[in-house]
Amino acid sequence: MFIQAITLFPEMFASITEYGVTGRAFKQNLWQFAAINPRQFADNKLGYIDDRPFGGGPGMIMMASPIQTAIDAAKQHYKQHSIGQPENSRVVYLSPQGAPLNHAKVQALSRLDNLVLLCGRYEGIDERVLQTSVDEEISIGDFVVSGGELPAMMLMDAVLRLLPNVLGDSASAEQDSFANGLLDCPHYTRPTEFQGMSVPEVLKSGNHALIAEWRLEQSLRRTLQRRPELLDGRCLLPQEARLLDKIRLEQEQ
Ligand SMILES: O=C(NCc1ccc(CNCc2ncc[nH]2)cc1)c1csc2nc[nH]c(=O)c12
């Protein structure tokens, strides 16, 4: 998968390309990345790429032309290098006005050959380039951050974890809690005793069926307690339904 970020701060993306599982996967060429700085396409010598908003108001707006040129350059790049299928490509604008990111959206994006991530700064981008050149807008939540770069890197991290071979078989993506729609269970490691607290016996039993059931029950218990709405839209496997009934019965007592 070839990801391109259109951003005023290309160096920020080292957080993804240089560290952790995404960094290792990048070094193994499991995915490719390029940053495009719209400042290089500024129409003026001073490199201005933002200007005051028509209609007044606080802050500055990113001008359409340098962004349009940057998007065209990104498309040119993956067409030139005939990376994947041009039709299996998408331009995503990270924006507070976007559709909230979720696992289904991440899964859909992980099937693309090319992904162009447009990262805004200031108060936003001239609507005219968004209307003509952006396929979809995505938000990472109902809170405000200072630009689209951190949201873009969160989206990239979530997408890259779903690509084949990025996660060793150890932390396989499909076992990720959000992949099965439940919160994760508690985890423990050595030492057995920590500040007088021990580890649930079942986890030391070596009985993998019992351990799996305990973990599923804990996930269900936690999801019911902390995020009950996650259970609303979810069809339950027989074992899950049984455990949930047991938990609900206990809580009624
Ligand atoms: O670029 C991003 N943020 C920079 C930013 C911050 C504030 C404003 C100005 N908004 C004024 C307003 N808001 C509601 C009504 N009026 C615009 C852009 C961003 C990308 S994805 C994402 N997901 C969640 N949150 C985010 O901030 C982001």
The ligand as an SDF file (V2000), in Angstrom:
LIG
                    3D

 28 31  0  0  0  0  0  0  0  0999 V2000
   -7.4550   19.1850   11.2220 O   0  0  0  0  0  0  0  0  0  0  0  0
   -8.0100   18.8670   12.2560 C   0  0  0  0  0  0  0  0  0  0  0  0
   -8.1090   19.7340   13.2710 N   0  0  0  0  0  0  0  0  0  0  0  0
   -7.5780   21.0780   13.1090 C   0  0  0  0  0  0  0  0  0  0  0  0
   -8.6650   22.0510   13.2360 C   0  0  0  0  0  0  0  0  0  0  0  0
   -9.0010   22.5120   14.4930 C   0  0  0  0  0  0  0  0  0  0  0  0
   -9.9870   23.4620   14.6260 C   0  0  0  0  0  0  0  0  0  0  0  0
  -10.6280   23.9340   13.4880 C   0  0  0  0  0  0  0  0  0  0  0  0
  -11.6150   25.0170   13.6070 C   0  0  0  0  0  0  0  0  0  0  0  0
  -12.9280   24.3860   13.8000 N   0  0  0  0  0  0  0  0  0  0  0  0
  -13.8510   25.3270   14.2630 C   0  0  0  0  0  0  0  0  0  0  0  0
  -15.1410   24.6340   14.5010 C   0  0  0  0  0  0  0  0  0  0  0  0
  -15.2420   23.3790   14.8940 N   0  0  0  0  0  0  0  0  0  0  0  0
  -16.5820   23.1210   15.0220 C   0  0  0  0  0  0  0  0  0  0  0  0
  -17.2460   24.2400   14.6570 C   0  0  0  0  0  0  0  0  0  0  0  0
  -16.3270   25.1560   14.3320 N   0  0  0  0  0  0  0  0  0  0  0  0
  -10.3130   23.4360   12.2360 C   0  0  0  0  0  0  0  0  0  0  0  0
   -9.3230   22.4880   12.1080 C   0  0  0  0  0  0  0  0  0  0  0  0
   -8.5940   17.5360   12.4050 C   0  0  0  0  0  0  0  0  0  0  0  0
   -8.4420   16.6550   11.3860 C   0  0  0  0  0  0  0  0  0  0  0  0
   -9.1810   15.1910   11.6800 S   0  0  0  0  0  0  0  0  0  0  0  0
   -9.7510   15.6800   13.2000 C   0  0  0  0  0  0  0  0  0  0  0  0
  -10.4950   14.8940   14.0350 N   0  0  0  0  0  0  0  0  0  0  0  0
  -10.8710   15.4250   15.1960 C   0  0  0  0  0  0  0  0  0  0  0  0
  -10.5320   16.6720   15.5590 N   0  0  0  0  0  0  0  0  0  0  0  0
   -9.7700   17.4960   14.7580 C   0  0  0  0  0  0  0  0  0  0  0  0
   -9.4800   18.6490   15.1590 O   0  0  0  0  0  0  0  0  0  0  0  0
   -9.3510   16.9750   13.4810 C   0  0  0  0  0  0  0  0  0  0  0  0
  1  2  2  0
  2  3  1  0
  2 19  1  0
  3  4  1  0
  4  5  1  0
  5  6  1  0
  5 18  2  0
  6  7  2  0
  7  8  1  0
  8  9  1  0
  8 17  2  0
  9 10  1  0
 10 11  1  0
 11 12  1  0
 12 13  2  0
 12 16  1  0
 13 14  1  0
 14 15  2  0
 15 16  1  0
 17 18  1  0
 19 20  2  0
 19 28  1  0
 20 21  1  0
 21 22  1  0
 22 23  1  0
 22 28  2  0
 23 24  2  0
 24 25  1  0
 25 26  1  0
 26 27  2  0
 26 28  1  0
M  END
$$$$
